[in-house]
Amino acid sequence: MSKELRINRRIRVFLSLLIVVFLCRLPGALVADDHVSNKPGAFIVSKNKGHMDTNSSIRDVVSHPSFEGFGQFILPLDNRAYDENMPLRRVGSLLPYHSHVEPEAVVDTINYMIDQVAEGKIIFCNFYTERQKQENPAKRNTGLFFFKGKPGAPFAIVCPGGGFSYVGSVHEGFPHATQLSKKGYNAFVLQYRVGGERVACEDLAAAISYIFKHAESLGVSTKDYSVWGSSAGARMAAQIGSYGPAGYGNYDLPRPRVVVMAYTGHSSFTRNDPPTFVVQGENDGIVNVSTVDRRVNAMRNAGIEVEYRKYRNIGHGFGLGIGTDAEGWIVYAVEFWEKHISE
């Protein structure tokens, strides 16, 4: 090869490199990156970019670009002290009131949400206005995660538990909503204020009102909606079933068509309570199972339809019960709801 040809070849290589660098710096360039944009319609080269694993840290989740503005709500942090370097393989330590917390399942759920954002889906909504948040700064610790189903399908709103000290969405909120969404239903997971039942129920009522007001833009039906809850969240669901959103604010809205309750000692009800699905573990060390039994029997005696499923060898806070004899209970709960959905 002549000296002139060698020089020309080097020039072409150099120019090619300059072009690549220039394209990589262009806004919206279609180049693989280590993060996923949270903007609708964002393009990604690989869904694996930005995914978590069990060695990822709390910081990785909170600061992930897909969760910009609400990353602090993915894990049950809720203004508690925590080590931001803690790996997700230890996520169970963030959920002291829960059992059967599988780090791999938590990671899968988080990655599923990252993929939803990558596909251009909006997965988080603020149901309080900025003015409301300014008037009450605690309301900044709220929001609705949205797991979209079929357009125009009924919606379910899921209230995770945590003893009103944290919101365990990653264990008994997001996984439930994912299952509902895959069955075609629109599902929301409530991030509510911790500290007490009253303010949490006020947030639930406000969230339901928001969904009703924005049903068209969200693409959901407001007919025959259901409210789901676990532990403390089940108390919230039961209260909305008994008194409707009107019991916790100036909302002229119907009560839910069905309430789904998991492992709670909530004992009160009204004769107007909607059909209720109850799931409970016999080895629950937090909830007295006999309290649940008495409430179910009393509701049935009052003429309220109740489906009660009780599982052996399982304690409190089992979520979907994966790997236990309670696994699959959510299928029965969905069937119970479907039985009461009008044609």
C-alpha positions as CSV (number, residue, x, y, z in Angstrom):
1,M,0.0,0.0,0.0
2,S,1.4,3.4,-1.0
3,K,2.1,6.1,1.6
4,E,-0.6,8.3,0.0
5,L,-3.3,5.5,0.4
6,R,-2.3,4.9,4.0
7,I,-2.7,8.6,4.8
8,N,-6.1,8.8,3.1
9,R,-7.3,5.7,5.0
10,R,-6.3,7.3,8.3
11,I,-8.1,10.5,7.4
12,R,-11.3,8.4,6.6
13,V,-11.1,6.6,9.9
14,F,-10.6,9.9,11.8
15,L,-13.5,11.5,10.1
16,S,-15.7,8.5,10.8
17,L,-14.9,8.7,14.5
18,L,-15.7,12.4,14.5
19,I,-19.2,11.7,13.0
20,V,-19.9,9.0,15.6
21,V,-18.9,11.4,18.4
22,F,-21.1,14.2,16.9
23,L,-24.1,11.8,16.6
24,C,-23.7,10.6,20.2
25,R,-24.0,14.2,21.4
26,L,-27.2,15.0,19.5
27,P,-30.3,15.2,21.6
28,G,-32.3,12.0,21.4
29,A,-29.6,10.2,19.6
30,L,-30.4,6.5,19.1
31,V,-27.4,5.2,21.1
32,A,-27.4,2.7,23.9
33,D,-27.1,4.5,27.2
34,D,-26.9,3.4,30.9
35,H,-30.3,4.8,31.7
36,V,-33.8,4.8,30.3
37,S,-35.6,8.0,29.6
38,N,-38.9,8.6,31.4
39,K,-40.4,10.6,28.6
40,P,-43.3,9.2,26.7
41,G,-42.2,7.8,23.4
42,A,-38.6,7.4,24.5
43,F,-36.4,5.1,22.4
44,I,-34.2,2.6,24.0
45,V,-31.8,0.2,22.3
46,S,-32.0,-2.5,24.9
47,K,-34.5,-3.1,27.6
48,N,-31.7,-4.3,29.8
49,K,-30.1,-0.9,30.0
50,G,-30.9,0.5,33.4
51,H,-32.3,-2.7,34.9
52,M,-31.7,-3.6,38.5
53,D,-30.4,-6.8,40.1
54,T,-30.1,-7.9,43.7
55,N,-26.8,-6.1,44.1
56,S,-28.2,-2.8,43.0
57,S,-28.6,-0.3,45.9
58,I,-31.4,1.7,47.3
59,R,-29.7,4.7,45.8
60,D,-29.8,3.1,42.3
61,V,-33.6,2.7,42.6
62,V,-34.3,6.2,44.1
63,S,-32.1,8.0,41.6
64,H,-33.1,5.9,38.5
65,P,-34.0,8.2,35.6
66,S,-37.2,6.2,34.9
67,F,-38.5,7.2,38.3
68,E,-37.5,10.8,38.3
69,G,-39.7,12.7,40.8
70,F,-41.1,9.7,42.5
71,G,-38.2,7.3,43.0
72,Q,-38.4,7.7,46.8
73,F,-41.8,5.9,46.7
74,I,-40.7,2.7,45.0
75,L,-39.2,1.2,48.1
76,P,-40.8,1.6,51.6
77,L,-38.6,4.4,52.8
78,D,-41.3,6.9,54.0
79,N,-39.0,9.3,55.8
80,R,-37.4,6.6,57.8
81,A,-33.6,6.3,58.3
82,Y,-32.0,4.0,55.8
83,D,-28.6,3.1,54.3
84,E,-28.7,4.3,50.6
85,N,-25.9,1.8,49.9
86,M,-27.9,-1.2,51.1
87,P,-28.3,-3.8,48.3
88,L,-31.7,-5.0,47.2
89,R,-30.8,-8.5,48.3
90,R,-31.6,-7.2,51.8
91,V,-34.8,-5.5,50.9
92,G,-36.8,-7.6,53.4
93,S,-35.2,-5.6,56.2
94,L,-37.2,-2.6,55.0
95,L,-40.5,-4.5,55.5
96,P,-40.6,-5.7,59.1
97,Y,-44.3,-6.4,59.1
98,H,-44.1,-8.6,56.0
99,S,-43.1,-12.1,55.3
100,H,-42.0,-14.1,52.2
101,V,-40.3,-11.1,50.7
102,E,-38.2,-12.4,47.8
103,P,-35.5,-10.0,46.6
104,E,-35.5,-11.5,43.1
105,A,-39.3,-10.9,42.9
106,V,-38.8,-7.3,44.1
107,V,-36.2,-6.8,41.4
108,D,-38.4,-8.3,38.7
109,T,-41.2,-5.9,39.7
110,I,-38.9,-2.9,39.6
111,N,-37.5,-3.9,36.2
112,Y,-41.1,-4.4,34.9
113,M,-41.8,-0.8,35.9
114,I,-38.7,0.4,34.2
115,D,-39.8,-1.3,31.0
116,Q,-43.2,0.2,31.2
117,V,-41.7,3.7,31.3
118,A,-39.4,2.7,28.4
119,E,-42.4,1.9,26.4
120,G,-43.7,5.4,26.9
121,K,-46.3,4.6,29.6
122,I,-47.0,7.1,32.4
123,I,-46.8,5.1,35.6
124,F,-47.1,7.8,38.3
125,C,-49.7,10.5,38.9
126,N,-50.1,13.3,41.5
127,F,-53.6,13.3,42.8
128,Y,-53.1,16.4,45.0
129,T,-52.5,19.8,43.3
130,E,-49.4,21.8,43.9
131,R,-51.5,24.3,45.9
132,Q,-52.8,21.5,48.2
133,K,-49.2,20.3,48.7
134,Q,-48.1,23.9,49.6
135,E,-50.9,24.1,52.2
136,N,-50.1,20.7,53.6
137,P,-46.5,19.7,52.8
138,A,-47.1,16.2,54.1
139,K,-49.2,15.6,51.0
140,R,-46.0,15.7,49.0
141,N,-45.5,12.1,50.2
142,T,-48.4,10.8,48.1
143,G,-49.2,9.7,44.6
144,L,-50.7,7.0,42.4
145,F,-48.8,4.4,40.5
146,F,-50.7,3.4,37.3
147,F,-50.6,-0.1,35.7
148,K,-52.6,0.3,32.6
149,G,-54.9,-2.4,31.4
150,K,-57.4,-2.5,28.5
151,P,-58.8,0.9,27.5
152,G,-62.2,1.4,29.1
153,A,-61.8,-1.5,31.6
154,P,-62.8,-1.1,35.2
155,F,-60.1,0.0,37.7
156,A,-58.9,-1.4,41.0
157,I,-57.0,0.7,43.5
158,V,-54.6,-1.2,45.7
159,C,-53.6,-0.1,49.3
160,P,-50.4,-1.7,50.6
161,G,-49.8,-2.2,54.3
162,G,-47.0,-1.3,56.6
163,G,-48.6,-0.5,60.0
164,F,-49.2,3.1,58.9
165,S,-45.4,3.5,59.4
166,Y,-44.4,2.6,55.8
167,V,-46.1,1.7,52.5
168,G,-45.0,-1.7,51.3
169,S,-45.9,-1.3,47.7
170,V,-43.0,-3.3,46.3
171,H,-44.3,-6.4,48.1
172,E,-48.0,-6.1,48.2
173,G,-48.9,-3.3,45.8
174,F,-47.0,-3.4,42.6
175,P,-47.1,-7.2,42.2
176,H,-50.9,-7.2,42.7
177,A,-51.4,-4.4,40.2
178,T,-49.1,-6.1,37.7
179,Q,-51.3,-9.2,37.9
180,L,-54.5,-7.2,37.5
181,S,-53.0,-5.2,34.6
182,K,-52.0,-8.4,32.8
183,K,-55.6,-9.6,33.1
184,G,-56.8,-6.4,31.3
185,Y,-57.9,-4.4,34.3
186,N,-56.6,-0.9,35.1
187,A,-54.8,-0.9,38.4
188,F,-53.5,1.8,40.7
189,V,-51.3,1.5,43.7
190,L,-51.7,4.2,46.4
191,Q,-48.8,6.0,48.0
192,Y,-50.4,7.5,51.1
193,R,-49.3,9.5,54.1
194,V,-48.1,7.4,56.9
195,G,-48.9,8.2,60.5
196,G,-52.5,7.1,61.0
197,E,-55.6,5.5,59.5
198,R,-57.5,8.8,59.1
199,V,-55.1,10.6,56.9
200,A,-54.4,7.5,54.9
201,C,-58.1,7.1,54.2
202,E,-58.4,10.7,53.3
203,D,-55.6,10.1,50.7
204,L,-57.5,7.1,49.4
205,A,-60.7,9.1,49.0
206,A,-58.9,11.9,47.2
207,A,-57.2,9.4,44.9
208,I,-60.5,7.8,43.9
209,S,-61.9,11.3,43.2
210,Y,-58.9,12.0,41.0
211,I,-59.4,8.8,39.0
212,F,-63.1,9.6,38.5
213,K,-62.3,13.2,37.4
214,H,-59.6,12.0,34.9
215,A,-61.2,8.7,33.9
216,E,-61.4,9.7,30.2
217,S,-57.7,10.8,29.9
218,L,-56.6,7.8,31.9
219,G,-58.7,5.5,29.7
220,V,-60.5,3.7,32.6
221,S,-64.1,2.9,33.4
222,T,-65.5,4.1,36.8
223,K,-68.2,1.5,36.9
224,D,-67.8,-1.4,39.3
225,Y,-64.4,-0.3,40.6
226,S,-62.8,-2.3,43.4
227,V,-60.6,-1.4,46.4
228,W,-57.9,-3.8,47.5
229,G,-55.9,-3.6,50.7
230,S,-53.4,-5.6,52.8
231,S,-53.0,-5.3,56.6
232,A,-53.2,-1.6,57.3
233,G,-54.2,-1.1,53.7
234,A,-57.1,-3.5,54.2
235,R,-58.4,-1.3,57.0
236,M,-58.4,1.6,54.5
237,A,-60.2,-0.5,51.9
238,A,-62.8,-1.7,54.4
239,Q,-63.5,1.9,55.6
240,I,-64.1,3.1,52.0
241,G,-66.3,0.1,51.5
242,S,-68.4,1.0,54.6
243,Y,-68.5,4.8,54.2
244,G,-67.4,5.5,50.6
245,P,-65.1,8.4,49.6
246,A,-67.8,10.7,51.1
247,G,-66.8,9.5,54.5
248,Y,-63.3,11.0,54.2
249,G,-64.0,14.2,52.2
250,N,-66.4,16.2,50.2
251,Y,-66.8,13.5,47.5
252,D,-70.1,12.6,46.0
253,L,-68.9,9.3,44.6
254,P,-70.2,5.7,44.8
255,R,-68.7,3.1,47.1
256,P,-66.6,0.4,45.5
257,R,-68.4,-2.5,44.0
258,V,-66.2,-5.0,45.7
259,V,-63.6,-4.9,48.6
260,V,-60.7,-7.2,48.7
261,M,-59.0,-7.6,52.2
262,A,-55.8,-9.4,53.1
263,Y,-54.8,-10.2,56.7
264,T,-56.3,-7.5,58.8
265,G,-57.9,-7.5,62.2
266,H,-60.3,-4.7,61.2
267,S,-63.6,-5.8,62.8
268,S,-66.2,-3.1,62.1
269,F,-68.6,-3.0,59.1
270,T,-72.0,-1.6,58.1
271,R,-75.0,-3.5,56.7
272,N,-74.4,-1.6,53.4
273,D,-70.9,-2.9,52.9
274,P,-70.2,-4.2,49.4
275,P,-69.4,-7.8,48.6
276,T,-66.1,-8.6,50.3
277,F,-63.2,-11.1,49.6
278,V,-61.1,-12.0,52.6
279,V,-57.8,-13.9,52.7
280,Q,-55.9,-14.8,55.8
281,G,-53.1,-17.0,57.1
282,E,-53.7,-19.2,60.1
283,N,-50.3,-18.6,61.6
284,D,-50.6,-14.8,61.6
285,G,-48.6,-13.5,64.6
286,I,-50.0,-10.0,64.2
287,V,-53.7,-10.5,63.4
288,N,-55.8,-12.6,65.7
289,V,-57.4,-15.1,63.2
290,S,-60.5,-15.5,65.4
291,T,-61.2,-11.8,65.0
292,V,-61.3,-12.3,61.2
293,D,-63.5,-15.3,61.6
294,R,-66.0,-13.4,63.7
295,R,-66.2,-10.5,61.3
296,V,-66.7,-12.8,58.3
297,N,-69.5,-14.6,60.1
298,A,-71.1,-11.4,61.3
299,M,-71.1,-9.9,57.8
300,R,-72.6,-13.1,56.3
301,N,-75.3,-13.0,59.0
302,A,-76.1,-9.4,58.0
303,G,-76.7,-10.6,54.4
304,I,-73.3,-9.4,53.0
305,E,-71.7,-11.7,50.5
306,V,-68.2,-12.7,51.7
307,E,-65.8,-15.1,50.2
308,Y,-63.2,-16.2,52.8
309,R,-60.1,-18.1,52.1
310,K,-57.9,-19.1,54.9
311,Y,-54.5,-20.8,54.5
312,R,-52.4,-22.9,56.8
313,N,-48.7,-22.6,57.5
314,I,-48.5,-19.0,56.6
315,G,-48.1,-15.8,58.7
316,H,-48.7,-12.1,58.2
317,G,-47.8,-10.0,55.2
318,F,-47.4,-12.8,52.7
319,G,-48.2,-10.6,49.6
320,L,-49.1,-12.9,46.7
321,G,-48.0,-15.9,48.7
322,I,-45.6,-17.1,46.1
323,G,-44.1,-20.4,47.1
324,T,-46.7,-21.0,49.9
325,D,-50.1,-22.7,50.0
326,A,-51.6,-19.2,49.6
327,E,-50.1,-18.8,46.1
328,G,-52.9,-18.1,43.6
329,W,-55.3,-16.5,46.0
330,I,-55.3,-13.4,43.8
331,V,-56.9,-15.4,41.0
332,Y,-59.9,-16.2,43.2
333,A,-60.1,-12.5,44.3
334,V,-60.2,-11.4,40.6
335,E,-62.9,-14.0,39.9
336,F,-64.9,-12.7,42.8
337,W,-64.7,-9.1,41.5
338,E,-65.6,-10.3,38.0
339,K,-68.7,-11.9,39.3
340,H,-70.0,-8.5,40.3
341,I,-68.9,-6.5,37.3
342,S,-72.0,-5.5,35.3
343,E,-72.2,-6.3,31.6
